Amino acid sequence: MRGAKKRIIEELTSWPGIRTEPGRFGATAFVLKTGREVGHVHGDAVVDIPCRKAQCEEWIGAGRAERHRFAPGFGVSVFLKKDEDVKNALELLREVYERIKSKA
């Protein structure tokens, strides 16, 4: 979806403590000061989000994400085909961010 990456980067970098770093395979990673990754975006196409197995299964079961296509142990992927997908990805990224922040 055209413009998805820009929108996601703008949103996440407005959250306290988040910085961007170059990720693997041309991704832009979102990392907290602690070094923990909240997720990463590959262009305007897909967001990958690390999560614990139970959380991954919940999101997959609810149709909010798909198992990560290359590294299922990493987490989930959200494919950015329409505006609702970007909104969903941002909500899932926020959940991960809040969980990590609450444990810091």
Backbone bond lengths (Angstrom), bond angles and torsions (degrees), N, CA, C in turn:
res aa  C-N    CA-C-N  psi(-1)  N-CA   C-N-CA  omega(-1)  CA-C   N-CA-C  phi
1 M - - - 1.457 - - 1.526 108.70 -
2 R 1.271 116.82 120.89 1.458 122.33 -176.25 1.532 111.24 -57.03
3 G 1.338 116.28 128.94 1.466 121.72 177.62 1.519 114.77 87.73
4 A 1.322 117.80 -3.03 1.468 120.61 -176.80 1.527 111.64 -62.99
5 K 1.323 116.91 -46.16 1.468 120.45 -178.42 1.527 110.69 -58.68
6 K 1.321 116.75 -47.55 1.467 120.83 -179.47 1.525 110.58 -59.40
7 R 1.306 116.92 -45.16 1.467 121.49 -179.12 1.531 110.60 -62.23
8 I 1.330 116.80 -43.06 1.464 121.13 -178.86 1.526 110.57 -67.53
9 I 1.327 117.20 -43.53 1.465 120.31 178.85 1.527 110.43 -62.14
10 E 1.323 117.48 -45.42 1.466 120.69 179.61 1.522 111.32 -59.55
11 E 1.323 116.79 -43.15 1.465 120.31 -179.07 1.526 111.06 -66.43
12 L 1.329 117.15 -52.01 1.462 119.30 -174.68 1.519 112.88 -66.66
13 T 1.316 117.85 -36.88 1.459 118.29 179.81 1.525 112.65 -73.35
14 S 1.325 117.87 -6.22 1.462 120.89 173.36 1.533 111.05 -85.81
15 W 1.333 117.48 -11.08 1.462 121.10 178.98 1.523 109.76 -81.90
16 P 1.329 117.74 135.72 1.467 120.18 -178.91 1.534 112.42 -56.70
17 G 1.339 114.73 132.04 1.460 120.26 174.08 1.510 116.08 87.04
18 I 1.330 118.52 -2.39 1.473 121.02 -178.28 1.526 109.95 -94.56
19 R 1.320 115.06 134.85 1.466 121.20 172.50 1.522 107.98 -130.53
20 T 1.323 116.17 161.21 1.463 119.73 175.79 1.522 109.17 -100.54
21 E 1.323 114.64 150.97 1.462 122.72 175.14 1.518 107.50 -141.63
22 P 1.316 117.22 152.77 1.461 118.70 173.76 1.530 109.13 -65.06
23 G 1.311 115.69 133.70 1.464 120.77 178.37 1.516 110.54 -107.49
24 R 1.305 115.07 179.73 1.457 120.69 179.00 1.522 110.56 -70.01
25 F 1.304 115.61 151.53 1.463 123.06 175.86 1.523 112.45 57.03
26 G 1.334 116.40 35.32 1.454 121.13 176.17 1.516 115.67 79.80
27 A 1.321 117.08 10.51 1.465 120.67 -178.61 1.522 111.35 -75.61
28 T 1.319 115.31 162.05 1.455 123.03 167.69 1.517 106.22 -109.94
29 A 1.353 116.17 117.90 1.465 121.42 -177.87 1.524 109.97 -95.75
30 F 1.330 115.14 147.14 1.462 122.65 177.08 1.522 107.18 -109.92
31 V 1.339 115.29 117.30 1.454 121.05 -170.25 1.521 109.54 -127.90
32 L 1.331 115.41 138.78 1.461 120.91 174.50 1.521 109.63 -82.87
33 K 1.320 116.60 165.02 1.465 121.25 178.79 1.523 111.75 -57.47
34 T 1.303 117.34 -26.12 1.461 122.09 179.26 1.525 111.90 -72.85
35 G 1.332 116.70 -10.37 1.456 121.62 -177.30 1.516 113.61 93.54
36 R 1.319 117.99 -4.42 1.468 121.64 179.23 1.525 110.60 -77.47
37 E 1.315 114.85 133.48 1.455 120.32 178.59 1.520 110.30 -85.47
38 V 1.326 115.58 132.99 1.464 122.38 176.38 1.520 109.75 -87.87
39 G 1.326 116.95 -29.46 1.453 122.78 179.83 1.511 109.00 162.95
40 H 1.334 115.54 -178.54 1.463 119.86 176.21 1.513 109.91 -151.08
41 V 1.338 113.92 156.07 1.458 120.81 -177.60 1.522 109.01 -119.40
42 H 1.323 115.23 136.19 1.458 122.88 175.47 1.528 107.53 -105.91
43 G 1.317 116.03 97.79 1.460 120.62 179.80 1.520 111.87 55.18
44 D 1.305 115.54 -144.60 1.463 121.65 178.28 1.526 111.05 -94.40
45 A 1.347 117.02 16.54 1.460 119.79 -169.07 1.523 116.09 -105.40
46 V 1.329 117.83 -42.23 1.464 118.80 -171.39 1.524 110.97 -154.19
47 V 1.328 114.75 145.30 1.460 123.01 172.53 1.528 106.70 -114.69
48 D 1.337 115.82 131.22 1.459 121.65 175.05 1.516 108.40 -108.94
49 I 1.344 115.07 134.47 1.463 120.66 -173.20 1.524 109.39 -130.26
50 P 1.346 117.21 122.61 1.458 119.39 176.25 1.528 109.66 -73.30
51 C 1.320 115.69 141.24 1.462 118.95 177.40 1.520 109.26 -158.05
52 R 1.305 114.57 159.81 1.457 120.28 176.17 1.523 108.73 -72.55
53 K 1.314 115.47 156.31 1.465 120.56 -173.14 1.530 112.51 -52.88
54 A 1.323 117.68 -47.42 1.469 120.48 -178.24 1.524 111.36 -62.35
55 Q 1.344 116.27 -41.70 1.459 119.92 179.02 1.519 110.56 -65.71
56 C 1.332 116.95 -43.29 1.469 120.98 177.44 1.525 110.60 -56.79
57 E 1.317 115.86 -48.62 1.468 120.66 -178.28 1.524 111.36 -61.92
58 E 1.325 116.82 -37.96 1.471 120.28 178.45 1.522 110.41 -63.33
59 W 1.331 117.12 -47.22 1.461 120.93 -179.11 1.518 111.63 -66.14
60 I 1.325 116.66 -39.84 1.470 120.35 178.99 1.525 109.77 -66.26
61 G 1.328 116.41 -45.56 1.467 121.60 179.49 1.516 113.20 -60.69
62 A 1.337 115.91 -32.57 1.467 120.71 179.87 1.528 111.86 -84.75
63 G 1.332 117.03 -1.29 1.459 120.50 -179.88 1.518 113.86 76.23
64 R 1.325 117.15 16.39 1.470 120.82 -178.18 1.518 113.02 -89.28
65 A 1.350 117.06 -14.00 1.459 121.25 -178.03 1.522 108.77 -158.23
66 E 1.317 114.75 169.65 1.466 121.68 175.35 1.524 108.06 -121.55
67 R 1.309 115.69 154.61 1.456 119.52 175.75 1.533 108.43 -56.63
68 H 1.338 116.27 138.58 1.471 120.10 179.98 1.516 108.77 -53.34
69 R 1.299 116.22 129.41 1.459 121.10 -169.72 1.515 114.87 -69.38
70 F 1.337 119.30 -27.55 1.459 120.63 -178.63 1.517 113.02 -113.12
71 A 1.317 117.43 -27.61 1.468 121.92 -177.30 1.522 109.52 -135.01
72 P 1.344 117.53 77.43 1.460 119.96 -175.46 1.524 114.05 -58.57
73 G 1.323 117.63 -23.34 1.461 120.32 177.37 1.517 113.08 -74.11
74 F 1.341 116.77 -15.38 1.469 121.30 -179.86 1.518 111.04 -73.89
75 G 1.313 116.60 -46.41 1.457 120.13 -174.87 1.512 111.31 160.61
76 V 1.339 114.78 -134.91 1.459 120.95 -173.92 1.523 111.11 -125.72
77 S 1.324 114.57 165.80 1.463 122.81 175.27 1.514 108.93 -123.51
78 V 1.319 115.23 143.65 1.463 122.18 173.04 1.527 106.06 -122.36
79 F 1.321 116.70 116.96 1.452 121.94 -179.92 1.527 108.97 -84.42
80 L 1.310 116.06 132.38 1.466 122.99 -172.06 1.519 110.63 -98.00
81 K 1.331 115.34 86.41 1.459 120.88 -178.15 1.523 113.01 -103.06
82 K 1.326 115.94 -26.63 1.468 120.81 -178.81 1.528 109.27 -146.95
83 D 1.306 116.17 170.77 1.463 121.93 -176.12 1.528 112.09 -57.16
84 E 1.322 117.38 -37.85 1.466 120.86 -179.48 1.532 111.17 -62.88
85 D 1.331 117.43 -30.78 1.463 121.24 178.90 1.527 110.58 -67.88
86 V 1.331 116.16 -38.95 1.463 120.41 178.20 1.522 109.28 -65.12
87 K 1.318 116.43 -44.86 1.467 120.97 178.93 1.526 110.50 -60.28
88 N 1.315 117.16 -44.88 1.460 121.60 178.85 1.525 110.77 -62.08
89 A 1.330 117.22 -45.68 1.467 120.74 179.42 1.524 110.59 -59.38
90 L 1.321 116.89 -42.85 1.462 120.41 178.76 1.530 111.44 -62.72
91 E 1.327 116.83 -39.28 1.470 120.09 178.00 1.527 111.24 -64.57
92 L 1.331 117.47 -42.60 1.464 120.66 179.60 1.529 110.84 -67.49
93 L 1.324 116.58 -41.67 1.463 120.07 176.73 1.527 110.49 -60.93
94 R 1.320 116.47 -38.76 1.475 120.42 179.09 1.527 110.55 -64.52
95 E 1.322 117.42 -39.71 1.469 120.40 177.47 1.520 110.67 -60.09
96 V 1.326 117.27 -45.23 1.464 121.24 179.00 1.527 109.73 -63.68
97 Y 1.309 117.18 -45.77 1.464 122.31 179.27 1.533 110.58 -56.74
98 E 1.322 116.53 -49.39 1.472 120.53 -178.24 1.533 111.40 -63.90
99 R 1.322 117.05 -39.24 1.461 120.27 178.91 1.527 110.97 -63.70
100 I 1.314 116.51 -45.63 1.462 120.13 -179.62 1.539 109.97 -65.64
101 K 1.323 116.88 -44.26 1.474 120.81 -179.30 1.522 111.19 -62.11
102 S 1.337 117.98 -36.83 1.470 120.44 -177.34 1.526 111.77 -70.05
103 K 1.334 116.48 -20.97 1.471 120.42 -179.77 1.524 112.30 -96.12
104 A 1.324 116.82 -5.59 1.485 120.13 -177.36 1.505 111.72 -79.57
